[in-house]
Amino acid sequence: MDQGMIGSIFTVVVFICFIGVVWWAFSSRNKSKFDDAANLPFADEEKEQSKKDKQES
């Protein structure tokens, strides 16, 4: 095996891993998990806002 063949095999393996990650990220089974994770920063804002409202009262 020369360096060109090893580089080609490595490229194919990385490409297959990339396709696997893309498939995992866009599968409908994970959509609800990703939606929940995307809304996490906004959940903190609601808690902070309720604390501010309590302090002002």
C-alpha positions in Angstrom: 0.0 0.0 0.0 1.4 3.3 -1.0 0.6 6.7 0.4 -2.0 7.5 -2.4 -4.0 4.3 -1.6 -4.0 5.1 2.2 -5.1 8.7 1.4 -7.9 7.4 -0.8 -9.2 5.0 1.9 -9.0 7.7 4.5 -11.0 10.0 2.2 -13.7 7.4 1.7 -13.9 6.6 5.5 -14.3 10.4 6.3 -16.9 10.8 3.6 -18.9 7.8 5.0 -18.7 9.4 8.5 -19.9 12.7 7.1 -22.9 11.1 5.5 -23.7 9.3 8.8 -23.6 12.6 10.7 -25.8 14.3 8.2 -28.2 11.4 8.2 -28.3 11.5 12.0 -28.8 15.3 12.2 -31.6 15.4 9.7 -33.5 12.2 10.8 -37.0 13.0 11.9 -36.5 10.8 15.0 -34.2 13.4 16.5 -36.2 16.5 15.5 -37.9 16.9 18.9 -34.6 16.6 20.7 -33.0 19.3 18.6 -36.0 21.6 18.9 -35.9 21.3 22.7 -32.1 22.1 22.6 -32.6 25.0 20.3 -35.1 26.6 22.7 -32.9 26.2 25.8 -31.5 29.8 25.7 -35.0 31.2 25.7 -36.0 29.1 28.8 -33.4 30.9 30.8 -34.8 34.3 29.8 -38.3 33.3 31.1 -36.8 32.4 34.5 -34.8 35.6 34.7 -37.8 37.7 33.7 -39.9 36.1 36.5 -37.2 36.8 39.0 -37.0 40.4 38.0 -40.8 40.7 38.2 -40.7 39.3 41.8 -38.0 41.7 42.8 -39.8 44.7 41.5 -42.9 43.9 43.4 
